[in-house]
Amino acid sequence: MAAPNLIGITTAVGRTNADWCTTSLTTILENILASGTAIRINSLFVTNVDLNNANINLEFYRNAIGFFIIKNSLVPSGTSSVLMGKDTGIYLEEGDSLRISASVANALQYVISYEIIS
């Protein structure tokens, strides 16, 4: 698993993705094997647009093992939560991914901002 030296990076491309959270753990961001890059997650927001409360799970996935960052955290109806921010961002090395799930279908939306570094 190689990762670029962050002192000598040549490119850092900013990206943002948004989608609905499903009720099964779903990959929302992946750094594929042999990409030659690292991915820095800058922020991850989740918003409950439903009339019901819902719980959120966030998992860091490496070597076929999931490590929960957030487990069954309540997102009340009509509210937003910052799951990752400037002080809590992480890096995805080659082969790593980030997965998310909700306890209620069609209740939670996410927005993730990240940089692909090489």
Backbone bond lengths (Angstrom), bond angles and torsions (degrees), N, CA, C in turn:
res aa  C-N    CA-C-N  psi(-1)  N-CA   C-N-CA  omega(-1)  CA-C   N-CA-C  phi
1 M - - - 1.443 - - 1.532 107.95 -
2 A 1.317 117.15 109.43 1.454 121.38 179.61 1.517 110.01 -100.36
3 A 1.298 114.73 148.79 1.463 120.66 175.40 1.521 107.29 -137.38
4 P 1.316 117.57 143.60 1.459 119.12 -179.27 1.524 111.68 -68.19
5 N 1.329 115.05 148.81 1.457 120.97 174.18 1.525 107.57 -69.14
6 L 1.304 117.93 119.03 1.466 121.00 -175.08 1.529 113.06 -69.73
7 I 1.322 117.39 -15.78 1.463 120.27 175.89 1.524 110.61 -74.91
8 G 1.338 116.05 -35.60 1.463 120.35 -175.18 1.522 114.03 -109.44
9 I 1.314 117.89 37.44 1.461 119.06 -178.09 1.524 110.70 -69.00
10 T 1.324 115.06 148.82 1.467 119.70 178.06 1.521 111.54 -105.53
11 T 1.342 117.07 -28.41 1.460 119.66 177.81 1.525 110.26 -142.08
12 A 1.305 114.41 148.80 1.471 122.44 171.88 1.524 105.52 -142.78
13 V 1.323 115.19 108.02 1.459 121.18 -175.80 1.522 109.02 -106.02
14 G 1.327 116.99 121.86 1.456 121.95 179.27 1.514 111.76 -82.82
15 R 1.335 115.30 139.47 1.461 121.48 179.83 1.528 109.81 -140.53
16 T 1.327 115.56 157.57 1.460 122.48 174.36 1.520 108.40 -140.18
17 N 1.334 116.34 133.27 1.463 122.99 175.44 1.524 108.83 -122.89
18 A 1.317 116.67 153.91 1.467 122.15 176.92 1.523 108.94 -147.44
19 D 1.340 115.77 145.27 1.457 119.86 179.49 1.526 109.01 -169.96
20 W 1.322 115.38 -178.69 1.466 122.94 175.39 1.523 109.64 -88.27
21 C 1.307 117.74 148.35 1.459 122.95 172.38 1.522 108.55 -86.95
22 T 1.324 116.63 133.08 1.460 121.17 176.67 1.531 109.32 -95.85
23 T 1.322 115.76 175.17 1.462 119.65 -178.41 1.529 112.77 -85.66
24 S 1.323 118.30 -3.39 1.466 120.63 173.67 1.526 108.50 -115.55
25 L 1.334 116.40 150.60 1.458 119.42 179.56 1.524 109.51 -58.31
26 T 1.318 115.62 121.16 1.458 122.97 -175.49 1.516 109.43 -126.24
27 T 1.318 116.69 135.12 1.462 120.92 178.88 1.528 109.58 -68.95
28 I 1.337 115.45 125.67 1.462 120.24 177.56 1.524 111.61 -108.19
29 L 1.340 116.41 -16.94 1.458 120.43 177.90 1.524 108.04 -156.73
30 E 1.342 116.03 133.34 1.462 120.48 -177.34 1.516 110.01 -139.09
31 N 1.310 115.90 137.49 1.457 121.51 171.11 1.527 106.37 -106.66
32 I 1.323 116.51 104.98 1.462 121.10 -173.20 1.531 111.05 -67.66
33 L 1.341 115.19 155.87 1.461 121.15 176.53 1.520 110.32 -59.42
34 A 1.317 116.14 144.57 1.470 123.78 177.70 1.526 113.13 62.59
35 S 1.326 117.48 25.03 1.470 120.63 178.67 1.524 111.91 -74.53
36 G 1.328 117.16 -25.18 1.461 120.36 -176.05 1.507 112.90 71.44
37 T 1.340 116.40 17.10 1.465 120.89 -177.38 1.529 110.98 -128.96
38 A 1.298 114.34 165.94 1.463 122.63 166.37 1.526 105.79 -121.76
39 I 1.314 116.35 150.34 1.466 120.37 177.50 1.524 108.15 -118.17
40 R 1.314 116.19 123.75 1.464 121.88 177.23 1.512 108.48 -101.46
41 I 1.327 115.91 120.83 1.459 120.55 177.24 1.525 107.40 -87.11
42 N 1.319 115.60 119.61 1.459 121.26 -178.22 1.522 112.21 -89.51
43 S 1.324 116.36 -42.48 1.468 119.30 -179.32 1.522 110.11 -156.56
44 L 1.328 114.19 151.21 1.458 121.68 176.52 1.519 107.28 -143.57
45 F 1.323 115.01 117.61 1.461 122.27 -179.61 1.516 109.22 -112.79
46 V 1.320 117.38 146.86 1.453 122.08 173.73 1.522 107.72 -132.46
47 T 1.330 116.58 138.15 1.461 122.48 -178.25 1.518 109.56 -128.92
48 N 1.331 115.51 133.51 1.459 121.10 176.82 1.526 107.64 -92.81
49 V 1.324 116.81 111.38 1.468 122.81 -178.82 1.526 111.64 -101.87
50 D 1.331 116.17 10.20 1.454 122.81 -176.36 1.528 110.04 -100.95
51 L 1.333 116.22 167.04 1.463 121.01 176.33 1.521 112.22 -82.31
52 N 1.331 116.76 -9.28 1.465 121.75 -179.42 1.522 110.89 -108.47
53 N 1.328 116.38 151.39 1.457 120.96 172.22 1.525 108.76 -67.49
54 A 1.322 116.66 154.60 1.460 121.56 177.45 1.522 109.04 -145.83
55 N 1.316 115.86 154.32 1.461 121.82 175.70 1.521 109.34 -105.00
56 I 1.333 114.90 151.88 1.461 121.18 -179.17 1.521 109.92 -121.73
57 N 1.327 115.86 144.12 1.462 123.05 172.04 1.520 107.81 -122.34
58 L 1.328 115.81 139.37 1.459 121.78 176.64 1.518 107.21 -132.60
59 E 1.333 115.61 128.70 1.460 120.59 -172.97 1.520 111.21 -130.84
60 F 1.324 115.76 133.33 1.457 123.77 169.69 1.527 106.05 -89.60
61 Y 1.339 117.69 127.45 1.464 121.97 -173.43 1.517 109.89 -119.27
62 R 1.362 115.52 120.96 1.467 121.07 -179.98 1.524 109.27 -143.68
63 N 1.337 116.31 135.58 1.472 121.92 176.38 1.527 111.91 52.30
64 A 1.321 116.71 43.98 1.469 123.65 178.06 1.524 113.20 63.72
65 I 1.326 117.28 20.85 1.466 121.80 177.15 1.522 108.52 -125.24
66 G 1.332 115.66 131.80 1.460 120.96 177.29 1.520 110.92 -96.24
67 F 1.327 115.51 136.60 1.459 122.82 177.32 1.521 107.54 -122.36
68 F 1.330 116.84 114.29 1.456 119.39 -176.50 1.521 111.04 -71.52
69 I 1.304 115.20 129.11 1.464 122.83 170.93 1.523 108.03 -90.09
70 I 1.336 115.28 -40.00 1.468 122.98 177.31 1.517 107.20 -136.08
71 K 1.316 117.15 132.69 1.467 121.54 -178.13 1.526 108.97 -129.86
72 N 1.327 115.98 118.66 1.469 123.20 176.21 1.527 113.69 51.42
73 S 1.314 116.15 45.98 1.460 121.30 178.05 1.531 109.83 -85.82
74 L 1.309 116.21 129.98 1.467 122.14 -176.51 1.526 111.30 -71.52
75 V 1.340 115.37 131.65 1.466 122.70 170.16 1.532 105.34 -120.17
76 P 1.326 117.38 98.51 1.467 120.17 -177.06 1.530 112.12 -61.63
77 S 1.312 116.00 153.94 1.452 122.79 178.42 1.528 110.72 -52.19
78 G 1.329 116.04 133.38 1.463 121.23 175.74 1.514 115.08 75.51
79 T 1.335 118.59 14.17 1.468 120.24 -179.41 1.527 110.75 -120.29
80 S 1.323 114.61 167.27 1.463 122.76 175.76 1.518 109.03 -123.47
81 S 1.335 115.65 152.97 1.461 121.51 176.87 1.514 109.42 -134.09
82 V 1.322 115.73 144.40 1.459 121.61 172.60 1.520 106.35 -94.67
83 L 1.333 116.69 110.39 1.458 120.54 179.42 1.521 111.34 -83.50
84 M 1.330 116.47 -32.27 1.460 122.81 175.28 1.510 107.63 -142.43
85 G 1.326 115.29 137.83 1.456 120.87 178.48 1.512 110.26 -136.60
86 K 1.317 116.46 -166.11 1.467 120.32 -173.78 1.520 113.16 -60.01
87 D 1.311 118.80 -28.17 1.458 121.57 -179.51 1.524 113.14 -94.83
88 T 1.340 117.69 -2.54 1.466 120.02 -175.47 1.520 113.09 -128.95
89 G 1.324 118.32 14.04 1.453 120.93 -179.52 1.525 111.35 -66.54
90 I 1.326 116.38 156.47 1.458 121.42 177.66 1.522 109.51 -131.20
91 Y 1.329 115.96 168.10 1.458 122.27 175.73 1.516 109.29 -107.00
92 L 1.320 115.99 141.15 1.456 122.04 170.01 1.518 107.24 -103.92
93 E 1.337 116.06 118.35 1.454 121.01 174.29 1.517 108.38 -84.30
94 E 1.325 116.42 175.60 1.460 120.67 178.85 1.526 110.10 -56.10
95 G 1.333 116.40 131.46 1.450 122.20 179.67 1.521 114.95 88.93
96 D 1.322 117.75 -9.57 1.470 121.87 179.15 1.521 110.64 -85.70
97 S 1.331 115.47 155.88 1.458 120.01 173.64 1.525 109.99 -148.66
98 L 1.302 114.32 167.28 1.458 123.18 178.00 1.515 106.78 -121.02
99 R 1.354 116.36 130.02 1.465 121.25 -177.58 1.524 109.64 -125.51
100 I 1.337 114.93 150.48 1.464 120.77 -175.78 1.526 109.57 -139.77
101 S 1.331 116.38 151.53 1.469 121.08 173.47 1.521 109.35 -151.65
102 A 1.326 114.74 159.27 1.463 122.31 178.85 1.522 108.84 -124.23
103 S 1.323 115.94 155.74 1.471 119.62 179.31 1.527 112.16 -81.86
104 V 1.337 117.08 -17.07 1.462 122.08 -178.00 1.527 108.30 -127.89
105 A 1.321 116.57 127.85 1.465 120.90 179.09 1.523 110.75 -65.75
106 N 1.324 115.97 142.08 1.468 123.64 175.96 1.522 114.11 58.15
107 A 1.333 116.75 29.88 1.465 120.35 178.83 1.525 112.01 -107.28
108 L 1.341 117.20 -35.76 1.465 120.89 -172.67 1.519 111.85 -115.49
109 Q 1.327 114.10 138.58 1.459 122.09 172.91 1.528 107.72 -116.36
110 Y 1.336 116.75 150.79 1.461 119.70 176.15 1.522 110.19 -126.59
111 V 1.329 114.79 155.05 1.463 123.38 171.37 1.525 105.84 -133.49
112 I 1.331 116.25 124.57 1.459 121.55 -179.28 1.517 109.15 -122.44
113 S 1.334 116.02 133.77 1.455 123.23 177.77 1.519 107.75 -116.59
114 Y 1.346 116.87 134.58 1.462 119.86 -175.51 1.528 110.87 -153.42
115 E 1.326 115.96 168.25 1.451 122.90 176.64 1.518 109.33 -124.59
116 I 1.327 115.90 135.90 1.458 121.52 172.97 1.531 106.34 -98.23
117 I 1.338 115.07 119.41 1.466 121.38 -171.65 1.524 110.01 -113.28
118 S 1.329 115.66 130.35 1.475 119.50 175.08 1.512 110.16 -142.36
